[in-house]
Amino acid sequence: MGDLFWNKVAGAVLAVGLLILGLQTLGHELMHSDAIEEDSMRETIAYPVNWELIGAAAASDEPEEPAGPPDFGTLLASADVSAGERVARRCTSCHSFEEGGRNGTGPALYGVMGRDVGAVDGFRYSNAMLEYAEGGTEWVYQNMYDYLENPGGYVSGTAMSFAGLRDQEDRINIIAYMRSLDSDPLPLPEPASADAPAEAAPVEAAEATENG
C-alpha cells in the first residue's frame, strides 16, 4: 500500500470526526434555541396569582348559615329523626338515650328537651354547668343548638370534652331525635319562614331566652 492509500484513510477519519463535531454543535444550538423559546413563552404566559381572590372564591362555594337565630319551626318540622339517631351514636360512649337509661360519663339524655339543666338525679355535674343551670334554666331549642355546636365555648368550664357538631344539619337532626325521646315532646315553635311547610301545626312557642 502506498502513501495515497493512507492519505485516503486519514481523510476519511478526518471527515467522520468533522461530521460528529458538526452534529454535536447543531444539537447544542437546537437545544439552546428550544430553551430560549420555552423561557420566552413562560415570560409571555406567566401572570401573578392572587391567592386572596382564589381563597375568597373557594369560601364562597361553602354553604353559609343564615344570619340571626335559626328558624327552628321550619327546620325541625323537616328534620330527619333517623339521621339524628345516627348522629347520636357518636355520643353513646358517654350518654344513654333510651327510657330509664343509666348515666355514664355524661347524664342520661332521654327526655332532655324541655328538662331543667343539671336535673338528672345521681349525676355529678361540673360547677360550670350547675352555675349555668341557676335560675331554672331549661334545655330548649336555641341553647341546645348553640351548646351542641361548641360545648366548651358555650358553657365555659364544662366537663364535656366533645368538640361539638359544626354542621347545622347534624345539630337540627339530633335535636329532633332527642325531642322525639319523650312521651310529651317539647312543642315546636311557629315557623318563621314565609314558605314554611303547611303541615307544621301551630304550637306554643318555647322560651327563646338563654335556657341551659
C-alpha angles and dihedrals in degrees: 000000000000135000090269092065094051091046088056092050092049090048092051092050090049092049092051090049092050090048092052091047091049093051091050091050092048092049092050092050092049093049092046090050092050091050092051091048092049092049089048091052091049090053090048099049100031118105135169116270117227101213092182091062091046091050091048091051091050091048091051089060091060115092112252125211113236117260118257130028116331120259094246093177091062099033096049093044089061098034121128106239092187090054088049090054089054091051089050090060087076087065101047093094087070106019139044121217104186123099110272090013120160128248117256129174083320130034124274109271104203107124093006096139107090092010124126113262113254093014104124109116116237096017119117107222125199118258089246092057093045089052090050089050093056114120096030099291112186133203105252132158101277100046093040089051092051094043094051091051093058116354096182092046095047097044104026111213097022114151090227105111096189110124093220141244109285095183113087093210091056091051094048093047095049091047089052089050094049090047089056090056094083137080087223106033121207107265118255118242121241113276110256097198119096089224094048114148112271093224091067100105120216112260138168112286115245120235105281098197124097103295113172 
